[in-house]
Amino acid sequence: MHREEEGEFRRTSAGKRQMSDIIFMNRGRCGFRRTTHLGIEQGPGGDVALGAVTRARWTERGAGPGAGRSAVPVSGALLPMRTSPPPPVTARRLHGDMGAKDFKRFMNHRAPANSRYKPTCYEHAANCYTHAFLIVPSIVGSALLHRMSDDRWEKITAWIYGMGLCALFIVSTVFHIVTWKKSHLRTVEHCFHMCDRMVIYFFIAASYAPWLNLRELGPLASHMRWFIWLMAAGGTVYVFLYHEKYKIVELLFYLAMGFSPALVVTSMNNTEGLQELAWGGLIYCLGVVFFKSDGIIPFAHAIWHLFVALAAAVHYYAIWKYLYKSPSSDLIRHV
């Protein structure tokens, strides 16, 4: 508890008696460390001794026989004053506070609705590296599919899929680098952010292109080959008109575009590779949880990038194994 003690001292100087009031406001701290020229002393916990005493120093608590009591020298006399012990600081409390502080530096506060989250420098770096490391593998994988193609239609399909795969990782990496290092260039950052959102629509369409182009489809299902690109174009127009305004609507567009062609693909007579296709779609859906967890989970967006990379790898494996011929050792060495 806070308590105030008033002490009144008298001293004689040049035959006169003077009265000096000293007001002690004690908050349970011990030991004053600073003394002003006016005789105002302040302790480490904000305790103040105000009066005519100058350059007075408190004895440290717990030293000598008067442990637990502090004193101020006044004209050779000492006035003791009781001090309450400071609250104990347990190891658990100390480590808990330090852990929470260290934990928060990896993540900023969650952004308001329809506003962009501001990553920390650690999150910026993770966002860049998680997709930058996949640029070269995506280029090599695209070249491999192109070399494995037997006819012109397979080459065109491999080119479409490879362009969508490479564009996803390249545009994402460039956007995160601009956001991290050139955030003051607002117009440039805004343009790359729009490109990052638009390329996702075309990547989804490109991911389904091998399945829709290289497998036999019914008369109604064959229209999905062109309809999925119309959906990608519609998503691009939406980004131009309502970028960052309705995030939930944008997310629903992504999910609708991802699931609509799946209904057609699963109706094919040849079901080879559909299990891998379903697993990849499930990984994408699980990653959406982290895509919407910025400000809640540290490195949430970087974790989302890892889910995208894993799902894309599963889909690539299915395309390579079931839609293109297995490459020979000479072809692999040549690529």
Helices and strands as residue ranges (DSSP letters): E 3-13, E 16-26, E 34-35, E 41-42, E 48-50, E 69-74, E 77-82, H 91-104, H 121-132, H 135-148, H 152-181, H 186-214, G 221-223, H 224-242, H 247-265, H 274-291, H 300-322, H 329-334
